[in-house]
Amino acid sequence: MVDKACRNCHLITEGNVCPRCKSTDLSDDFSGIVIILDPENSQIAKMMNVDRRGRYALRVR
């Protein structure tokens, strides 16, 4: 299966619906991957407005 990134929250998923925001606006054209393990203490998570663990795309086209 092909990984897709949500255009709304940038979460990377394998499905056709984003499990975080329930959006169907997904793209397989994304670049950069950030893995957030501890969103409460992560400066990158705060900059990206991420409050859950997971794989996120830096840029989604």
DSSP file (Angstrom, degrees, kcal/mol; ACC not computed):
  #  RESIDUE AA STRUCTURE BP1 BP2  ACC     N-H-->O    O-->H-N    N-H-->O    O-->H-N    TCO  KAPPA ALPHA  PHI   PSI    X-CA   Y-CA   Z-CA
    1    1 A M              0   0    0      0, 0.0     2,-0.4     0, 0.0    14,-0.1   0.000 360.0 360.0 360.0 150.6    0.0    0.0    0.0
    2    2 A V        -     0   0    0     12,-0.2     2,-0.2     1,-0.0    11,-0.1  -0.744 360.0-122.5 -94.1 134.3    1.1    3.6   -0.7
    3    3 A D        -     0   0    0     -2,-0.4     2,-0.3    25,-0.1    11,-0.2  -0.513  30.1-168.0 -71.9 142.0    1.5    6.0    2.2
    4    4 A K  E     -A   13   0A   0      9,-3.2     9,-3.3    -2,-0.2     2,-0.4  -0.959  11.7-140.2-130.5 149.8   -0.6    9.2    1.9
    5    5 A A  E     -AB  12  27A   0     22,-3.2    22,-2.4    -2,-0.3     2,-0.3  -0.912  21.0-119.6-113.0 138.6   -0.4   12.4    3.8
    6    6 A C  E  >  - B   0  26A   0      5,-2.3     4,-1.4    -2,-0.4    20,-0.2  -0.560  12.1-147.0 -73.7 132.4   -3.4   14.4    5.0
    7    7 A R  T  4 S+     0   0    0     18,-2.5    -1,-0.1    -2,-0.3    19,-0.1   0.680  95.5  47.7 -74.3 -16.6   -3.5   17.9    3.5
    8    8 A N  T  4 S+     0   0    0     17,-0.3    -1,-0.1     3,-0.1    18,-0.1   0.928 132.1   8.7 -88.2 -53.6   -5.2   19.2    6.7
    9    9 A C  T  4 S-     0   0    0      2,-0.1    -2,-0.2    14,-0.0    -1,-0.0   0.476  90.2-127.5-111.9  -3.9   -3.1   17.8    9.6
   10   10 A H     <  +     0   0    0     -4,-1.4    47,-2.9     1,-0.2     2,-0.2   0.521  52.4 154.0  70.8   8.5   -0.1   16.3    7.6
   11   11 A L  B     -C   56   0B   0     45,-0.2    -5,-2.3    -6,-0.1     2,-0.5  -0.469  41.6-131.6 -67.0 137.7   -0.5   12.8    9.3
   12   12 A I  E     +A    5   0A   0     43,-2.9    43,-0.4    -7,-0.2     2,-0.3  -0.809  37.4 163.1 -94.3 129.7    0.8   10.0    7.1
   13   13 A T  E     -A    4   0A   0     -9,-3.3    -9,-3.2    -2,-0.5     5,-0.1  -0.905  43.1-138.8-140.6 165.1   -1.5    7.1    6.8
   14   14 A E  S    S+     0   0    0     -2,-0.3   -12,-0.2   -11,-0.2     4,-0.1   0.570  80.6  78.3 -99.7 -14.2   -2.0    4.0    4.5
   15   15 A G  S    S-     0   0    0      2,-0.2    -2,-0.1   -11,-0.1   -11,-0.1  -0.057  87.5-111.9 -85.7-171.8   -5.8    4.3    4.4
   16   16 A N  S    S+     0   0    0      1,-0.1     2,-0.4     2,-0.0    10,-0.2   0.404 100.0  55.6-101.6  -1.3   -8.1    6.5    2.4
   17   17 A V  S    S-     0   0    0      8,-0.1    -2,-0.2   -11,-0.0     7,-0.2  -0.998  89.0-115.9-132.8 135.3   -9.4    8.5    5.4
   18   18 A C     >  -     0   0    0      5,-2.9     4,-1.6    -2,-0.4     5,-0.1  -0.552  17.6-152.4 -69.8 124.2   -7.2   10.3    7.9
   19   19 A P  T  4 S+     0   0    0      0, 0.0    -1,-0.2     0, 0.0    -6,-0.0   0.695  91.0  49.5 -71.8 -16.9   -7.6    8.7   11.3
   20   20 A R  T  4 S+     0   0    0      3,-0.1    -2,-0.0     1,-0.1    -3,-0.0   0.937 130.4  10.2 -86.4 -52.6   -6.8   11.9   13.1
   21   21 A C  T  4 S-     0   0    0      2,-0.1    -1,-0.1     0, 0.0    -3,-0.0   0.399  92.1-125.2-112.3   1.9   -9.1   14.5   11.5
   22   22 A K     <  +     0   0    0     -4,-1.6     2,-0.2     1,-0.2     0, 0.0   0.687  57.9 149.9  63.8  21.2  -11.3   12.2    9.4
   23   23 A S        -     0   0    0      1,-0.1    -5,-2.9     2,-0.1    -1,-0.2  -0.528  42.6-158.1 -81.9 150.7  -10.5   14.1    6.2
   24   24 A T        +     0   0    0     -7,-0.2     2,-1.6    -2,-0.2    -1,-0.1   0.274  65.5 107.3-106.2   7.2  -10.5   12.3    2.8
   25   25 A D        +     0   0    0     -7,-0.0   -18,-2.5     2,-0.0   -17,-0.3  -0.622  49.9 153.2 -87.3  79.4   -8.3   15.0    1.3
   26   26 A L  E     -B    6   0A   0     -2,-1.6     2,-0.4   -20,-0.2   -20,-0.2  -0.762  27.0-161.7-111.0 154.6   -5.1   12.9    1.1
   27   27 A S  E     -B    5   0A   0    -22,-2.4   -22,-3.2    -2,-0.3    -2,-0.0  -0.993  21.6-157.1-136.4 142.5   -2.1   13.2   -1.2
   28   28 A D  S    S+     0   0    0     -2,-0.4     2,-0.9   -24,-0.2   -25,-0.1   0.363  81.0  87.2 -94.8   4.6    0.7   10.8   -2.1
   29   29 A D        +     0   0    0    -24,-0.1    32,-2.9     2,-0.0     2,-0.3  -0.802  60.4 125.6-105.4  89.2    2.8   13.7   -3.1
   30   30 A F  E     -D   60   0B   0     -2,-0.9     2,-0.3    30,-0.2    30,-0.2  -0.934  40.4-151.2-139.9 161.9    4.6   14.8    0.1
   31   31 A S  E     +D   59   0B   0     28,-2.5    28,-1.9    -2,-0.3    27,-0.9  -0.987  55.4  26.4-138.5 149.0    8.1   15.4    1.2
   32   32 A G  E     -     0   0B   0     -2,-0.3    26,-1.8    26,-0.2     2,-0.4   0.600  60.8-139.0  74.8 131.3    9.9   15.1    4.6
   33   33 A I  E     -D   57   0B   0     24,-0.2     2,-0.4    25,-0.1    24,-0.2  -0.985  14.0-172.0-125.6 132.2    8.9   12.9    7.4
   34   34 A V  E     -D   56   0B   0     22,-3.0    22,-3.0    -2,-0.4     2,-0.6  -0.988  11.3-153.1-120.3 130.6    8.9   13.7   11.1
   35   35 A I  E     -D   55   0B   0     -2,-0.4     2,-0.6    20,-0.2    20,-0.2  -0.920   9.4-159.0-105.3 116.4    8.2   11.1   13.7
   36   36 A I  E     +D   54   0B   0     18,-2.8    18,-2.0    -2,-0.6    -2,-0.0  -0.852  23.0 162.0 -98.4 118.3    6.7   12.5   16.8
   37   37 A L  S    S+     0   0    0     -2,-0.6    -1,-0.2     1,-0.2    16,-0.1   0.757  76.6  26.1-102.9 -34.9    7.1   10.3   19.9
   38   38 A D    >>  +     0   0    0      1,-0.1     3,-0.9    14,-0.1     4,-0.7  -0.734  64.0 175.7-132.4  82.9    6.5   12.7   22.7
   39   39 A P  T 34 S+     0   0    0      0, 0.0     3,-0.3     0, 0.0    -1,-0.1   0.759  76.2  61.9 -65.1 -24.9    4.3   15.6   21.6
   40   40 A E  T 34 S+     0   0    0      1,-0.2    -2,-0.0    11,-0.1    12,-0.0   0.846 116.3  29.3 -68.7 -32.8    4.1   17.2   25.0
   41   41 A N  T <4 S+     0   0    0     -3,-0.9     2,-0.5     4,-0.0    -1,-0.2   0.327  96.2 106.4-109.4   6.0    7.8   17.8   25.2
   42   42 A S     X  -     0   0    0     -4,-0.7     4,-1.6    -3,-0.3     5,-0.1  -0.767  50.5-162.0 -95.1 124.8    8.7   18.2   21.5
   43   43 A Q  H  > S+     0   0    0     -2,-0.5     4,-2.1     2,-0.2    -1,-0.2   0.867  95.6  53.7 -67.8 -36.3    9.5   21.7   20.2
   44   44 A I  H  > S+     0   0    0      2,-0.2     4,-2.0     1,-0.2    -1,-0.2   0.907 106.5  52.0 -65.4 -41.2    8.9   20.4   16.6
   45   45 A A  H  4>S+     0   0    0      1,-0.2     5,-3.0     2,-0.2     4,-0.5   0.890 109.6  49.8 -61.7 -39.2    5.4   19.1   17.6
   46   46 A K  H ><5S+     0   0    0     -4,-1.6     3,-0.7     3,-0.2    -1,-0.2   0.896 110.3  49.6 -66.7 -39.7    4.6   22.5   19.0
   47   47 A M  H 3<5S+     0   0    0     -4,-2.1    -2,-0.2     1,-0.2    -1,-0.2   0.840 115.7  43.3 -66.9 -33.0    5.7   24.3   15.9
   48   48 A M  T 3<5S-     0   0    0     -4,-2.0    -1,-0.2    -5,-0.2    -2,-0.2   0.436 111.1-121.1 -91.1  -0.1    3.6   21.9   13.7
   49   49 A N  T < 5 +     0   0    0     -3,-0.7     2,-0.5    -4,-0.5    -3,-0.2   0.908  58.2 155.8  58.2  45.4    0.6   22.1   16.1
   50   50 A V      < +     0   0    0     -5,-3.0    -1,-0.2    -6,-0.1    -2,-0.1  -0.875  23.8 170.7-104.6 131.5    0.7   18.4   16.7
   51   51 A D        +     0   0    0     -2,-0.5     2,-0.3     2,-0.1    -1,-0.1   0.295  60.1  63.5-121.9   8.5   -0.7   16.9   19.9
   52   52 A R  S    S-     0   0    0    -13,-0.1   -16,-0.1    -7,-0.1   -14,-0.1  -0.954  83.5-104.5-132.3 152.6   -0.6   13.2   19.0
   53   53 A R        +     0   0    0     -2,-0.3     2,-0.3   -16,-0.1   -16,-0.2  -0.351  66.6  89.8 -66.8 152.2    2.1   10.7   18.3
   54   54 A G  E    S- D   0  36B   0    -18,-2.0   -18,-2.8     2,-0.0     2,-0.5  -0.892  74.9 -57.7 152.0-177.5    2.7    9.6   14.7
   55   55 A R  E     - D   0  35B   0    -43,-0.4   -43,-2.9    -2,-0.3     2,-0.4  -0.854  50.4-173.8 -98.7 131.0    4.4   10.1   11.4
   56   56 A Y  E     -CD  11  34B   0    -22,-3.0   -22,-3.0    -2,-0.5     2,-0.3  -0.951  21.4-127.7-128.8 145.4    3.8   13.5    9.8
   57   57 A A  E     - D   0  33B   0    -47,-2.9   -24,-0.2    -2,-0.4   -25,-0.2  -0.696   7.2-151.2 -87.9 142.1    4.8   15.0    6.5
   58   58 A L  E    S+     0   0B   0    -26,-1.8     2,-0.4   -27,-0.9   -26,-0.2   0.848  85.5  20.4 -78.0 -35.3    6.6   18.3    6.5
   59   59 A R  E     - D   0  31B   0    -28,-1.9   -28,-2.5   -27,-0.4     2,-0.5  -0.993  65.9-170.6-140.1 128.1    5.2   19.4    3.1
   60   60 A V  E       D   0  30B   0     -2,-0.4   -30,-0.2   -30,-0.2   -32,-0.0  -0.979 360.0 360.0-121.9 128.0    2.1   18.1    1.3
   61   61 A R              0   0    0    -32,-2.9   -31,-0.2    -2,-0.5    -1,-0.1   0.383 360.0 360.0-105.9 360.0    1.3   19.0   -2.3
